[in-house]
Amino acid sequence: MFLLALFWSTFLLIYASPPNEIAYSEISSVINETNLCENGGQLVVEQNFSRCQCLTGYIGKNCQFKDPCIENPCKNGGNCTYNINPNECNFIKLLMSRSCEENLCQNDGICVVESGCICVGGFTGTFCEDDIDECQMDVCEHGECINRIGGYSCECYENYYGKDCSLHSNNCSCENGMRKNNTDDESCLCKVGYTGQCCEVNIDDCLHHQCQHDAICIDEIANYTCQCSGNYHGRYCEDVLLVEHNQTAAVHNYNVEKNIYKKKSSRSIQ
């Protein structure tokens, strides 16, 4: 309280009387004893007010803040300005070229004249020069994260799969296929002729068979066969088997579709 009263009385004396060098010298010595300037700043008295003259690297009313432009200077000729807390860079070189023909944006960043660089996914920074470490965001739910340039990948724990290892497998053996890695689809990639989540289902190929003349379709793996009836034969039971009796027995191959009658063999019966 005493120092504050002394400061106030001295201030009134200066304000009421014409300033002179002796008075300023005495006042300055008193005020310096109550110096509120931090980080080596010096108190400067100027007529009816005082201020702190900060050392290089400090700013603020009492030199209490570090100059952010010293610690984070703008690159490529940018002019750094600050508002005590945040600092921002005026992109001088970007604004010099209205058409962005000199693109300073890195990692496929897009140059925009008025606002600077627009970064693609996985990058950040004034000129998109910094790779984002996605692994700091715990993106792999059930696995180990591996940070990569412009992205990341996950090595999933056992029984988990998917891009972020968020899907739980059903412990399929994939006996009739193979397991997919790091996808959000079914956990098994089936061989031809099989389907189902674990490739456990044999596709019924008889659903679209071409067996003729009441033949029975027999399903196989990615195939089918026709079990012919009566005197029919052939891949689809399309051919008829004819036998002539009496004196001569002849076996003929009759193509029903083309209506062609062919004599295959003949012999006399003794």
Number of C-alpha atoms within 10 A of each C-alpha: 6 7 12 11 10 13 16 12 12 19 16 11 14 17 13 9 9 9 13 9 8 9 14 16 11 11 18 18 11 15 20 14 10 12 16 17 20 20 16 15 20 18 21 16 16 10 12 10 9 12 15 20 19 21 13 12 14 19 21 17 14 20 22 17 16 16 20 20 17 12 9 12 16 18 13 12 13 15 15 18 16 13 10 14 10 9 15 17 18 15 22 14 19 25 15 11 12 12 12 17 9 12 19 19 21 20 19 15 20 18 21 16 17 10 11 23 23 19 21 14 14 17 21 19 14 18 22 22 16 16 17 20 17 18 17 9 9 12 18 22 18 21 19 17 22 14 16 14 12 16 15 18 19 21 19 22 14 12 14 21 27 23 18 23 25 16 20 14 16 11 11 15 14 19 13 18 17 16 16 16 16 18 13 14 13 17 27 22 20 22 16 13 16 19 17 14 17 23 24 16 13 17 18 17 17 18 10 9 17 15 21 20 16 13 19 17 20 15 17 14 13 14 13 18 19 21 18 21 14 11 12 20 19 13 13 19 22 18 20 17 13 13 11 11 8 7 10 13 15 16 16 18 19 19 14 11 8 7 8 9 11 11 10 10 10 12 10 9 9 5
